[in-house]
Amino acid sequence: MDARALVVHLESPLSAFAPSEASARDVVLAGLNWPTEYWAALAVGWLEQGAPVDSEIASALQALAEKKHYSQGVRHRAFAIARRFEKGAP
């Protein structure tokens, strides 16, 4: 599915997402891999709302945390979620 069609879901809360052709995981990955901070920040928000994290998402979060042109707040939020995943915490 086209990434542009996926990321628009991020503008609504995770609880409002009704999976049809894409999963919440697909939507989050599309946002994390988008080249601008807006969609990445919304994807991090979905993870904070309870979207599941797996190793691919954790890797994308680590990469996001290293993007110096993103705001410090988004990078720290991404790093914290990736760190919790690595430690096995919910």
ChimeraX commands (.cxc) that place a marker at each C-alpha (Angstrom):
marker #1 position 0.00,0.00,0.00 radius 0.5
marker #1 position 1.13,3.55,-0.72 radius 0.5
marker #1 position 2.86,5.15,2.28 radius 0.5
marker #1 position 0.90,8.38,1.76 radius 0.5
marker #1 position -2.35,6.47,2.22 radius 0.5
marker #1 position -0.99,4.93,5.42 radius 0.5
marker #1 position 0.37,7.98,7.24 radius 0.5
marker #1 position -2.90,9.91,7.09 radius 0.5
marker #1 position -4.26,7.46,9.68 radius 0.5
marker #1 position -1.74,8.85,12.16 radius 0.5
marker #1 position -3.71,12.09,12.43 radius 0.5
marker #1 position -6.39,10.20,14.38 radius 0.5
marker #1 position -5.83,8.46,17.72 radius 0.5
marker #1 position -4.78,4.83,17.66 radius 0.5
marker #1 position -8.11,3.88,19.25 radius 0.5
marker #1 position -9.96,5.24,16.19 radius 0.5
marker #1 position -7.95,3.10,13.74 radius 0.5
marker #1 position -9.94,0.30,12.11 radius 0.5
marker #1 position -7.57,-1.98,10.20 radius 0.5
marker #1 position -8.78,-2.78,6.72 radius 0.5
marker #1 position -5.99,-3.39,4.24 radius 0.5
marker #1 position -3.19,-2.23,6.53 radius 0.5
marker #1 position -2.22,-2.96,10.10 radius 0.5
marker #1 position -1.32,-0.45,12.80 radius 0.5
marker #1 position 2.24,-1.74,12.44 radius 0.5
marker #1 position 2.29,-0.79,8.76 radius 0.5
marker #1 position 0.97,2.67,9.56 radius 0.5
marker #1 position 3.54,3.23,12.33 radius 0.5
marker #1 position 6.43,2.06,10.15 radius 0.5
marker #1 position 5.31,4.34,7.32 radius 0.5
marker #1 position 5.30,7.27,9.73 radius 0.5
marker #1 position 8.65,6.43,11.31 radius 0.5
marker #1 position 10.28,6.10,7.89 radius 0.5
marker #1 position 8.73,9.26,6.45 radius 0.5
marker #1 position 11.37,11.93,5.71 radius 0.5
marker #1 position 9.70,14.66,7.78 radius 0.5
marker #1 position 9.32,14.98,11.52 radius 0.5
marker #1 position 5.56,15.57,11.48 radius 0.5
marker #1 position 4.59,12.00,10.56 radius 0.5
marker #1 position 7.38,10.46,12.63 radius 0.5
marker #1 position 6.18,12.34,15.72 radius 0.5
marker #1 position 2.62,11.13,15.16 radius 0.5
marker #1 position 3.89,7.55,14.77 radius 0.5
marker #1 position 5.78,7.85,18.06 radius 0.5
marker #1 position 2.51,9.08,19.57 radius 0.5
marker #1 position 0.72,5.95,18.40 radius 0.5
marker #1 position 3.42,3.82,20.05 radius 0.5
marker #1 position 2.94,5.79,23.26 radius 0.5
marker #1 position -0.80,5.07,22.97 radius 0.5
marker #1 position -0.12,1.33,22.92 radius 0.5
marker #1 position 0.68,0.27,19.37 radius 0.5
marker #1 position 2.91,-2.82,19.57 radius 0.5
marker #1 position 6.66,-2.54,19.13 radius 0.5
marker #1 position 8.70,-5.22,17.39 radius 0.5
marker #1 position 12.36,-5.38,16.36 radius 0.5
marker #1 position 11.79,-3.57,13.04 radius 0.5
marker #1 position 9.95,-0.73,14.74 radius 0.5
marker #1 position 12.62,-0.56,17.44 radius 0.5
marker #1 position 15.29,-0.23,14.73 radius 0.5
marker #1 position 13.32,2.55,13.04 radius 0.5
marker #1 position 13.01,4.30,16.41 radius 0.5
marker #1 position 16.77,4.07,16.95 radius 0.5
marker #1 position 17.38,5.55,13.50 radius 0.5
marker #1 position 14.89,8.34,14.22 radius 0.5
marker #1 position 16.61,9.09,17.55 radius 0.5
marker #1 position 19.85,9.71,15.65 radius 0.5
marker #1 position 18.37,12.25,13.20 radius 0.5
marker #1 position 19.84,15.50,14.50 radius 0.5
marker #1 position 17.53,17.62,12.35 radius 0.5
marker #1 position 14.51,16.31,14.31 radius 0.5
marker #1 position 13.55,18.03,17.55 radius 0.5
marker #1 position 15.13,16.78,20.73 radius 0.5
marker #1 position 11.72,15.93,22.20 radius 0.5
marker #1 position 10.78,13.56,19.37 radius 0.5
marker #1 position 14.23,11.96,19.39 radius 0.5
marker #1 position 14.06,11.37,23.16 radius 0.5
marker #1 position 10.56,9.91,22.96 radius 0.5
marker #1 position 11.66,7.55,20.18 radius 0.5
marker #1 position 14.78,6.53,22.09 radius 0.5
marker #1 position 12.79,5.84,25.27 radius 0.5
marker #1 position 10.36,3.51,23.47 radius 0.5
marker #1 position 13.20,1.65,21.74 radius 0.5
marker #1 position 15.04,1.33,25.04 radius 0.5
marker #1 position 11.97,-0.11,26.79 radius 0.5
marker #1 position 11.60,-2.65,23.98 radius 0.5
marker #1 position 15.27,-3.67,24.29 radius 0.5
marker #1 position 14.86,-4.17,28.04 radius 0.5
marker #1 position 11.69,-6.19,27.54 radius 0.5
marker #1 position 9.47,-3.80,29.47 radius 0.5
marker #1 position 5.87,-3.26,28.35 radius 0.5
marker link #1:1,2 radius 0.2
marker link #1:2,3 radius 0.2
marker link #1:3,4 radius 0.2
marker link #1:4,5 radius 0.2
marker link #1:5,6 radius 0.2
marker link #1:6,7 radius 0.2
marker link #1:7,8 radius 0.2
marker link #1:8,9 radius 0.2
marker link #1:9,10 radius 0.2
marker link #1:10,11 radius 0.2
marker link #1:11,12 radius 0.2
marker link #1:12,13 radius 0.2
marker link #1:13,14 radius 0.2
marker link #1:14,15 radius 0.2
marker link #1:15,16 radius 0.2
marker link #1:16,17 radius 0.2
marker link #1:17,18 radius 0.2
marker link #1:18,19 radius 0.2
marker link #1:19,20 radius 0.2
marker link #1:20,21 radius 0.2
marker link #1:21,22 radius 0.2
marker link #1:22,23 radius 0.2
marker link #1:23,24 radius 0.2
marker link #1:24,25 radius 0.2
marker link #1:25,26 radius 0.2
marker link #1:26,27 radius 0.2
marker link #1:27,28 radius 0.2
marker link #1:28,29 radius 0.2
marker link #1:29,30 radius 0.2
marker link #1:30,31 radius 0.2
marker link #1:31,32 radius 0.2
marker link #1:32,33 radius 0.2
marker link #1:33,34 radius 0.2
marker link #1:34,35 radius 0.2
marker link #1:35,36 radius 0.2
marker link #1:36,37 radius 0.2
marker link #1:37,38 radius 0.2
marker link #1:38,39 radius 0.2
marker link #1:39,40 radius 0.2
marker link #1:40,41 radius 0.2
marker link #1:41,42 radius 0.2
marker link #1:42,43 radius 0.2
marker link #1:43,44 radius 0.2
marker link #1:44,45 radius 0.2
marker link #1:45,46 radius 0.2
marker link #1:46,47 radius 0.2
marker link #1:47,48 radius 0.2
marker link #1:48,49 radius 0.2
marker link #1:49,50 radius 0.2
marker link #1:50,51 radius 0.2
marker link #1:51,52 radius 0.2
marker link #1:52,53 radius 0.2
marker link #1:53,54 radius 0.2
marker link #1:54,55 radius 0.2
marker link #1:55,56 radius 0.2
marker link #1:56,57 radius 0.2
marker link #1:57,58 radius 0.2
marker link #1:58,59 radius 0.2
marker link #1:59,60 radius 0.2
marker link #1:60,61 radius 0.2
marker link #1:61,62 radius 0.2
marker link #1:62,63 radius 0.2
marker link #1:63,64 radius 0.2
marker link #1:64,65 radius 0.2
marker link #1:65,66 radius 0.2
marker link #1:66,67 radius 0.2
marker link #1:67,68 radius 0.2
marker link #1:68,69 radius 0.2
marker link #1:69,70 radius 0.2
marker link #1:70,71 radius 0.2
marker link #1:71,72 radius 0.2
marker link #1:72,73 radius 0.2
marker link #1:73,74 radius 0.2
marker link #1:74,75 radius 0.2
marker link #1:75,76 radius 0.2
marker link #1:76,77 radius 0.2
marker link #1:77,78 radius 0.2
marker link #1:78,79 radius 0.2
marker link #1:79,80 radius 0.2
marker link #1:80,81 radius 0.2
marker link #1:81,82 radius 0.2
marker link #1:82,83 radius 0.2
marker link #1:83,84 radius 0.2
marker link #1:84,85 radius 0.2
marker link #1:85,86 radius 0.2
marker link #1:86,87 radius 0.2
marker link #1:87,88 radius 0.2
marker link #1:88,89 radius 0.2
marker link #1:89,90 radius 0.2
view
